[in-house]
Amino acid sequence: ERPRGRRRRFGSLFAGGTSTAPPLSTRSRVASYVAAAAAVAVLLLRLDRHLTTNETARARTAALLEATGSFGGGGGGGGGGAVSASAAPPTVELFTAPKPFVGADGVNQLRALESWLALTPPPAVTLLGNGDGVGDVAAAYGLRWLPDVDANVLRVPLFNALFDAANRTTAEVAVLLNADILLFDDFSLALRRLRAVLGADPWLLLGARWDVGRLPPPPSGGWGGEAPADRRRRLAADRRWRRRLARLAFWRAPPPPPSAGGGGGYLPPESVWQSERYRRAAVHHARTSGVLHTYGGIDVWAWTTGGPPLFDGVMPHFVVGRGRYDNWLTHEVIQAGRRPVIDASEACTFVHVHHDYHLVAATAAAAAGGGAPAAADG
């Protein structure tokens, strides 16, 4: 049997019975009401501040994404945020001094060259130097070729000669890069966005590269670890690249159609870079499996032409592929203070496929023995 006292207490609370607790004084009741009201007020104030802060953060984030929309997502393979419709793409000309188109060097450089011609819109491309196969590649792809470039006694081109040639372009943006650097549409979007944001103001864009051991195989489903079937496809693709390289001396590309964008180059229809899916896969592979290079090796420089000179004085006779000139150029442009220097490492995916540096060793041996190898590693 339940205790009667407990039943009476519950009855007094819920059935209107008499409570055994002593009644609260008027002062205590008022104090409790004030405390409860104060607690509710503090809670509402905190909630209001929280909502206001979140709205401010959302507004700031939206403004940031609007300002940097074309760089967003790290897509690079043709994606990216919206760019102002009034921001027409600038005319661009790429300059590079290739190594001889022989063996693995030739394969890597052909891949890079076709990735440039796959950009939207396609840029003009100028090859500099008279290394083995350079003239044949220029003729096959419909590119401009400048064989006479200042070089050292070992026939390795000088960086200042390449820089002077790029400065003489009639395009709105000059780009100087190593011949084995892959480019993607995030680079074109970055140039277009800079024009929209900075207008006619001059600038210099550069960035660190992503080093990868290999490129992904042609599209076949997943892009994870390389399965035996994917490895066979990749090796078959390499053989196709080498056969195309061997045919360059006998094959001449037809002129590009008028609707090709006036880029001055011809991208073969069988090129793997015709596939937007493959371009996106290459970017994803580089950003997930590659290593971002240090600033001791910058391989891409892009700047607006027609403005003030980038730096004061005269550039020393740096040798292409031997270092030092990348950091020197960056420092001198910053020191001159005539244009901002923009680091596009996060916005643009510059991809470099690993290779050995046999030409550097060969040049050192030739310098000691009196030989004369051509071209340069980079």
C-alpha positions as a printed Julia matrix, in Angstrom:
378×3 Matrix{Float64}:
  0.0    0.0     0.0
  1.36   3.44   -0.98
  2.02   5.98    1.75
 -0.9    8.28    2.13
  1.29  11.33    2.63
  2.93  11.0    -0.83
 -0.48  10.53   -2.43
 -1.77  13.61   -0.7
  1.23  15.7    -1.82
  0.81  14.68   -5.47
 -2.88  15.25   -5.14
 -2.3   18.72   -3.79
 -0.06  19.56   -6.74
 -2.19  18.23   -9.61
 -5.7   18.12   -8.16
 -5.76  21.46   -6.42
 -5.16  20.02   -2.93
 -3.32  21.73   -0.13
  0.5   21.73   -0.53
  2.74  20.87    2.38
  5.54  23.23    1.08
  5.67  26.67    2.66
  4.29  29.44    0.38
  6.75  31.82   -1.37
  6.78  35.42   -0.36
  5.87  38.12   -2.85
  9.48  39.32   -2.98
 10.77  35.8    -3.78
  8.21  35.34   -6.53
  9.15  38.66   -8.15
 12.85  37.76   -7.97
 12.25  34.4    -9.62
 10.21  36.02  -12.4
 12.93  38.61  -13.03
 15.62  35.93  -13.13
 13.61  33.87  -15.62
 12.98  36.9   -17.82
 16.67  37.82  -17.74
 17.66  34.28  -18.73
 15.24  34.34  -21.67
 16.54  37.77  -22.74
 20.16  36.56  -22.66
 19.23  33.48  -24.68
 17.43  35.57  -27.31
 20.38  38.0   -27.52
 22.81  35.16  -28.06
 20.59  33.63  -30.72
 20.26  36.97  -32.51
 24.02  37.47  -32.49
 24.55  33.94  -33.77
 22.12  34.45  -36.65
 23.6   37.84  -37.5
 27.12  36.44  -37.49
 26.09  33.56  -39.72
 24.36  35.9   -42.17
 27.45  38.13  -42.27
 29.65  35.11  -42.85
 27.37  33.92  -45.63
 27.41  37.34  -47.25
 31.2   37.56  -47.03
 31.55  34.05  -48.43
 29.2   34.85  -51.28
 31.15  38.01  -52.08
 34.44  36.09  -51.97
 33.13  33.37  -54.25
 31.79  36.01  -56.62
 35.16  37.76  -56.68
 37.17  34.57  -57.17
 34.57  32.39  -58.84
 36.7   31.56  -61.87
 39.43  30.14  -59.64
 37.15  27.99  -57.5
 36.98  24.27  -57.11
 40.45  23.41  -58.32
 38.7   21.9   -61.32
 41.02  23.05  -63.99
 39.77  20.67  -66.62
 37.23  23.04  -68.06
 35.25  23.76  -64.89
 35.32  26.71  -62.54
 32.94  29.37  -61.43
 31.2   31.94  -63.51
 33.16  34.72  -65.16
 31.67  38.08  -65.99
 30.16  38.08  -69.44
 31.88  41.41  -70.15
 35.29  39.84  -69.51
 36.28  38.71  -72.99
 39.28  36.36  -73.01
 42.56  38.12  -73.79
 44.66  37.09  -76.75
 47.48  34.85  -75.54
 50.72  33.66  -77.1
 52.84  30.91  -75.53
 56.62  30.8   -75.97
 58.84  27.83  -75.22
 62.27  26.44  -76.13
 61.83  22.67  -76.43
 64.44  20.02  -75.91
 65.08  17.69  -78.86
 61.95  15.69  -79.67
 63.64  12.38  -78.97
 62.53   9.52  -76.71
 60.79  10.32  -73.43
 61.52  14.05  -73.82
 59.69  14.1   -77.13
 56.7   12.24  -75.69
 56.42  14.56  -72.67
 56.72  17.67  -74.83
 54.14  16.51  -77.38
 51.7   15.81  -74.56
 52.27  19.26  -73.14
 51.96  20.93  -76.54
 48.62  19.27  -77.25
 47.34  20.24  -73.79
 48.04  23.88  -74.71
 46.17  23.57  -77.99
 43.21  22.09  -76.07
 42.76  25.29  -74.04
 39.63  27.39  -74.54
 40.18  29.56  -76.49
 43.32  28.0   -78.03
 46.39  30.25  -77.72
 49.01  30.96  -80.33
 52.17  28.94  -79.76
 55.72  29.82  -80.77
 58.59  27.34  -80.6
 62.1   28.74  -80.21
 65.43  27.09  -80.98
 66.74  24.64  -83.53
 66.84  21.41  -81.53
 66.21  18.11  -83.25
 62.63  17.82  -84.46
 61.52  21.32  -83.37
 60.95  22.49  -86.94
 59.08  19.3   -87.83
 56.78  19.66  -84.82
 56.1   23.3   -85.64
 55.18  22.39  -89.21
 53.06  19.42  -88.17
 51.01  21.39  -85.67
 50.89  24.65  -87.62
 52.91  26.64  -85.07
 55.26  29.58  -85.4
 58.94  28.66  -85.26
 61.86  30.97  -84.46
 65.01  28.87  -84.93
 67.53  31.65  -84.37
 67.73  32.17  -80.61
 70.76  33.29  -78.64
 72.48  30.38  -76.92
 75.64  29.69  -75.01
 78.71  27.99  -76.49
 77.09  24.61  -75.83
 74.02  25.59  -77.92
 71.74  25.76  -74.87
 69.25  28.66  -75.29
 69.5   31.68  -73.01
 66.51  32.62  -70.91
 66.88  36.33  -71.62
 66.61  35.6   -75.36
 63.34  33.76  -74.77
 62.1   36.61  -72.6
 62.94  39.2   -75.28
 61.12  37.16  -77.93
 58.02  36.9   -75.71
 58.08  40.66  -75.09
 57.83  41.29  -78.83
 54.48  39.53  -79.15
 51.42  41.38  -80.4
 49.14  39.37  -78.09
 47.68  40.94  -74.97
 49.25  38.33  -72.69
 52.67  36.75  -73.18
 53.35  33.38  -71.58
 56.79  31.87  -71.16
 56.91  28.27  -69.98
 58.91  25.09  -70.09
 58.05  22.79  -72.96
 56.91  19.86  -70.79
 54.4   21.72  -68.56
 50.77  20.68  -69.02
 48.15  23.44  -68.96
 44.4   23.21  -68.36
 41.4   25.49  -68.67
 41.81  26.84  -65.13
 44.78  28.77  -66.56
 42.6   30.35  -69.26
 39.94  31.17  -66.66
 42.55  32.8   -64.43
 43.73  35.05  -67.26
 40.16  35.98  -68.1
 39.32  36.74  -64.47
 42.41  38.9   -64.04
 41.33  40.95  -67.01
 37.85  41.35  -65.51
 39.16  42.37  -62.09
 42.26  44.42  -62.96
 41.16  45.8   -66.31
 44.04  47.42  -68.14
 46.36  47.37  -65.12
 49.57  45.39  -65.74
 50.35  42.22  -63.8
 52.6   39.17  -63.7
 51.21  35.71  -62.95
 53.29  32.71  -61.94
 52.86  29.53  -59.96
 54.42  26.35  -58.68
 53.94  23.14  -60.62
 52.52  19.77  -59.59
 55.04  16.94  -60.03
 53.58  13.54  -60.96
 55.27  10.27  -61.76
 52.91   9.51  -64.64
 49.65  10.58  -66.19
 46.44   8.59  -65.82
 45.61   6.11  -68.58
 42.94   6.96  -71.15
 39.4    6.98  -69.7
 38.28   3.52  -68.66
 36.25   3.97  -65.48
 38.01   4.44  -62.18
 41.11   6.51  -61.61
 42.53   4.87  -58.5
 45.49   2.49  -58.39
 46.71   1.39  -61.79
 45.22  -1.99  -62.63
 46.99  -4.27  -65.13
 44.47  -3.4   -67.82
 45.0    0.32  -67.19
 48.75  -0.16  -67.35
 48.42  -1.9   -70.72
 46.27   0.97  -72.0
 48.79   3.53  -70.75
 51.7    1.71  -72.39
 49.69   1.43  -75.6
 49.05   5.18  -75.46
 52.78   5.77  -74.97
 53.51   3.66  -78.05
 50.98   5.68  -80.04
 52.71   8.89  -78.92
 56.08   7.5   -80.04
 54.74   6.38  -83.42
 53.27   9.85  -83.94
 56.66  11.3   -83.01
 58.35   9.08  -85.59
 55.89  10.22  -88.3
 56.37  13.93  -87.71
 59.03  14.28  -90.4
 56.56  12.98  -93.01
 53.23  14.29  -91.77
 51.94  17.81  -92.2
 48.79  18.93  -90.45
 46.02  20.53  -92.52
 45.34  24.18  -91.74
 42.92  24.7   -88.85
 39.35  25.57  -89.82
 38.26  29.22  -89.41
 36.05  28.25  -86.46
 39.02  26.91  -84.51
 39.42  30.22  -82.71
 42.44  31.64  -84.52
 44.89  30.01  -82.14
 47.31  29.26  -84.94
 47.67  25.6   -83.94
 46.13  22.29  -84.92
 45.04  19.7   -82.34
 44.72  16.25  -83.95
 41.25  14.77  -83.51
 42.73  11.56  -82.07
 44.52  13.46  -79.3
 43.59  12.35  -75.8
 43.29  16.02  -74.81
 40.18  16.28  -76.97
 38.4   14.49  -74.12
 37.16  16.83  -71.4
 36.8   13.81  -69.14
 40.47  12.99  -69.53
 41.52  16.59  -68.86
 39.52  16.59  -65.63
 40.96  13.23  -64.66
 44.51  14.5   -65.23
 43.87  17.51  -62.99
 42.33  15.32  -60.28
 45.25  12.91  -60.52
 47.81  15.7   -60.18
 46.12  17.35  -57.2
 45.52  14.08  -55.33
 48.62  12.07  -56.23
 51.15  14.74  -57.21
 53.48  16.88  -55.13
 53.4   20.67  -55.27
 56.9   21.79  -56.22
 58.79  24.32  -54.14
 59.37  27.85  -55.34
 62.88  26.86  -56.34
 61.41  25.77  -59.67
 58.82  28.04  -61.32
 58.01  26.98  -64.87
 55.23  29.35  -66.02
 55.23  33.14  -66.3
 52.37  35.14  -67.82
 52.26  38.92  -68.04
 50.37  41.68  -69.82
 52.12  43.35  -72.72
 52.06  46.98  -73.73
 52.55  48.26  -70.19
 55.65  49.38  -68.3
 58.71  47.09  -68.31
 58.63  44.3   -65.78
 61.94  45.22  -64.16
 64.84  47.64  -64.31
 68.26  46.93  -65.73
 69.39  44.03  -67.91
 68.71  40.36  -67.31
 71.87  38.29  -66.9
 72.59  35.54  -69.41
 70.81  32.75  -67.63
 70.85  29.34  -69.32
 67.46  27.66  -69.81
 66.94  24.67  -67.56
 69.76  25.52  -65.17
 67.77  27.4   -62.54
 68.16  30.75  -60.78
 66.32  32.82  -63.4
 62.85  32.03  -62.03
 63.5   33.48  -58.57
 65.58  36.31  -60.06
 62.72  37.39  -62.33
 60.17  37.22  -59.52
 62.36  39.29  -57.2
 63.13  41.94  -59.83
 59.48  42.44  -60.77
 58.52  42.82  -57.11
 61.44  45.18  -56.54
 60.45  47.37  -59.5
 56.95  47.75  -58.07
 55.24  48.49  -61.36
 52.79  45.59  -61.33
 51.46  43.06  -58.84
 52.97  39.57  -58.84
 50.18  37.01  -58.54
 50.76  33.52  -57.17
 48.41  31.19  -59.05
 49.61  27.95  -57.45
 46.2   27.26  -55.88
 44.17  28.52  -58.81
 45.96  26.89  -61.73
 47.11  23.32  -62.21
 50.54  23.32  -63.85
 51.53  19.66  -64.22
 55.03  18.31  -64.75
 55.63  14.63  -65.47
 58.79  13.38  -63.8
 61.84  12.78  -65.99
 65.55  12.44  -65.53
 67.94  15.34  -66.11
 70.29  13.62  -68.5
 70.89  16.75  -70.55
 72.22  18.6   -67.52
 74.72  15.81  -66.94
 75.54  15.67  -70.64
 76.14  19.42  -70.74
 78.48  19.22  -67.77
 80.38  16.38  -69.43
 80.54  18.28  -72.71
 81.8   21.39  -70.96
 84.6   19.33  -69.46
 85.39  17.49  -72.71
 84.72  20.18  -75.31
 81.52  18.71  -76.82
 78.4   20.65  -77.76
 75.06  19.11  -76.77
 71.93  21.03  -77.59
 68.79  21.97  -75.63
 68.16  22.05  -71.94
 66.43  20.15  -69.2
 63.6   21.79  -67.31
